[in-house]
Amino acid sequence: MKGRIIAVVFVLVLLLSTLSVRLIDIQYVNARNFIQQAAKNHTLQMIVKARRGDILDASGNIMATSVPCRNIVADTIRMRQILADRRKLAAAGKKKFQQVSEDEVARELGRILAMNPKEIAAKMRESKGDVILAKRIGLDQWGTIMEAKLPGIKGEETYIRSYPEGRGAAHVLGYVSNEGVGMDGVERSMNSYLLGTDGFYVTEKDARQVEMRVYRSQDKQPKDGYNICLTIDQTIQHIVEEELDAAMQTYNPSGVYAIVMKPDTGEIMAMANRPSYDPNSRGQMDIKSMRNRCVADVVEPGSTFKIVTTAAALNEEVANLDTVFFCENGSWEYYRVPLHDHGSYGDLSVRQILQKSSNIGFAKIAIGVGEERLFSYIRAFGFGRRTMDGYLGGEAKGKLASVDRWSKISITRIPIGYEVGVTPIQVVSAMSVIANGGSYMRPIIVREVRDADGKEQFRYEPKELRQVIRPETAARVLEGLEGVVSKEGTAAAAKVPGFRVAGKTGTARKWDAEKKCYSRERYLASFIGFLPADKPKFVMLVMVDEPTGGKSFYGGKVAAPVFSAAAKRIANHLDLRPAPAAMEVAAR
Amino acid sequence: MNHSRSASFWLSLAVFILLGVGIVMLTSASSMRDQSSLVRSQSLYMVVGLVAAVVMACTDYRVWGQCIWVLVALGAVGLILCYVPGVGHRIKGASRWIGFGGFTVQPSEFAKIVILLFLGWWYGKNTKQIHTFWIGFLAPGLVVGALLGLILFEKDIGTTLLLAGVTFVVWFVAGVRWHYLAVSGLAAGLLVSVVIMKDPERMRRIEAYVQKKTEQQHAGSPGGGKAAKDKHALGEDYQQQQSLIALGSGGPLGLGLGESRQKMYYVPEAHTDFIFSIIGEELGMRATLMIVLCYVVVAATGGYIAVMAKDATGSLLATGIVTLVSFQAFINIGVVTKLLPNKGLALPFISAGGSNMVACMALVGLLISVAKHSPRSVVSPQNVPFPQGGMA
């Protein structure tokens, strides 16, 4: 028996010893392989989204912001595990569950999210792992989902871009793609500042996919995007938007747009377009309404351009406000091409030429200035080049031919705002020169870049680019323009009770590309106004494209009233004091 | 210098090391579960086990022979009670437990001791008739077979196979005729050989076959068989793979106590059947090899005690105990290291679980009792079984 016992024990010891061989194999020889598998098991890399910065108006009101929300994700592997366990327990009659199948989970989710449960179920069925069921779900709904305690459903933290003003300043702000890239306006031009840097962390997870925080390594916090502070004044923006809406109602134009600029700094206080769109619901956006006409449209400005001619003539002392030109009684042939006024005028002073907006008068003034000098003034006023340094997307350069490419009659057409293509922002910037003592301020729309804590990172100071005309000349031009907004002038409708207003109307026939001539039906009615006239606090351009209200198409009749209505409210908002002289007039 | 005393010392030392590692690692491996209550109850089981060991050690192992039939009957009743509603407890679809006063006990663990005592007593009493068919083979075979049948009936295939294997070894040592062993053990012997052939795929098929059989027997009880089948469907392969990852990623030195990642729900049963893999992950190869060495020491000292025993009863009892503990350790570690197909057996002295702990400790006590009463032993019955100092 002893022999057999020894044999048995020997075998037992042998058996146990084979285990040590196996253990050495696993834990020493092949350990590396298993260490890798373990890392695959446990390692979890997570990206933490940075918050895209806000866009604020001049006084810090939020114009675009990022609201935290959740992408609803189904971890189908985990879900199936839990559901299988639940079914077992339910079958044993130990517990009751609301959901024991994927379809039931889908039904409950569908109910909360108002989505089709069948689609949700299909998405889950096809997936082996994480699948996104719904994107950018608000925290309210997410709360409901959490309360429902649906198995395997988790929320991925992300942000939704929100524009509290809806259509307000939509073209200035632009919008953001699904991938979080700014696609237009400031969202696009300042995208790199707004973005921020996503953070990430490397950590380990348990088998339930829950993070084990103690093992977190490489924890890099996200760096939230910078906030962009605009020069836009939300109140003025709002006023302008409302008045544009009213103008759309009254004149039924194809479009209407306006820019308000602070002349001494070049800051754009408001910029609005109709038609517009709501960047919050991009599903309904149509491409036509997305164009920021204020910077992208190149138009022949018509009579508002005459301000440039006047300024050039006065600055070069070719004429003064009282110099008289003969206006040919309404029709003048220059190089055998007729030029018409819409009234029949005889001798008019420059002041009156401005008031009546006589084409013939301005043609003659321009001939006095000469082609070269007129061209250099037009350039100095900022036409034929981009003004915004790309801060608003899609800005056009405009069209301005050099003098050697001018025709014989160009010197009679360009000074009255034809044969040149300008953008509305160029017009406003140029006219601000008149309001700002002759110096050209770089137009700015971004005032400041701040980090997420509100600390200033960059500041865009107002910048004088050049002195275009002498301050005295600017004052004279303003004086002349004040006459336009009078009973005798073309823009009586631009009056603002209690204030002295200067301005200039424009009524440009639009080029008909089919008939190759200027249209007699389609006009661009515009008005550029300064308030108050002696020391303008703001310059505002209103352009009404193809008004079809039937009543009128003149800038003085269509655009000037819009200016008046908006300017009154803006003056009120800016707390401007009515001028004493104007008060008297108003009292009378 | 007394050899049996020395054997008892080394045996006790190995067991204490295993117990120590066990309680520390149970604390670590259950850190994400109901840790404090698990550790508390396991400590209690250890104390109960130690008391049982001391009692067994201090009692002459031959005493049990006088009441062997009572013990056999108790074992059978315990196993049958598992099916009595109100007493029997069903956990995870298996009826392996009986409960009283908030405690649950696994009667099959008690049956282990009974079977070993019975075989030792039977062959010690019938030394002359070992070669006969009736006395030497069939009668004890029927008694053991009845108990094993009850255990198999509980769908506790692991324990059944384990005890069948141990019985064969005891038969072999006792000197039961070869051809009886060969004939009777053909089917079961095949199973065991397959286990040793480490062919998980075939083993699984056989296992599934047996399970199917037992399921058919229990067609009336829907929960049980299905759960066992589901466990198969979910893949014991996954469990074992995770266990290997735990062992392997521990490397030679381990990740450090409490640093196991795999215990975080990757390795199922991390505090019971698969605790060895967590030990490997946290303490490394040095600890796993040391544990294996401890079991080798248990086997060797036990074997020594068996050889030195006063009578056949003592020898066979000691051999049976050593074989049982070694088999159980081998199968458990074999499963954890994926040498063997997945089979739920506790790791002696280490895995959480009260009945197994107490049973194993009682068996150690029996071994020491055999050692104490061996002819060359001069240890007086008053002496404690564990030597103090002066061993060297």
Interface residues (C-beta under 8 A of the other chain):
Chain A: M1 K2 R4 I5 I6 V8 V9 L12 V13 L15 L16 S17 T18 L19 S20 R22 L23 I24 I26 Q27 Y28 N30 A31 N33 F34 I35 Q37 A38 N41 H42 A84 K88 A91 A92 E204 D206 A207 R208 M212 Y215
Chain B: M32 V169 F172 V173 A174 G175 P222 G223 A227 D230 Q242 L244 I245 A246 L247 G248 S249 G250 G251 P252 R261 Q262 M264 Y265 Y266 G280 G284 M285 T288 L289 V292 L293 Y295 V296 A299 A300 G302 G303 A306 V307 A312 S315 T319 V322 T323 S326 F327 A329 F330 I333 G334 T337 L339
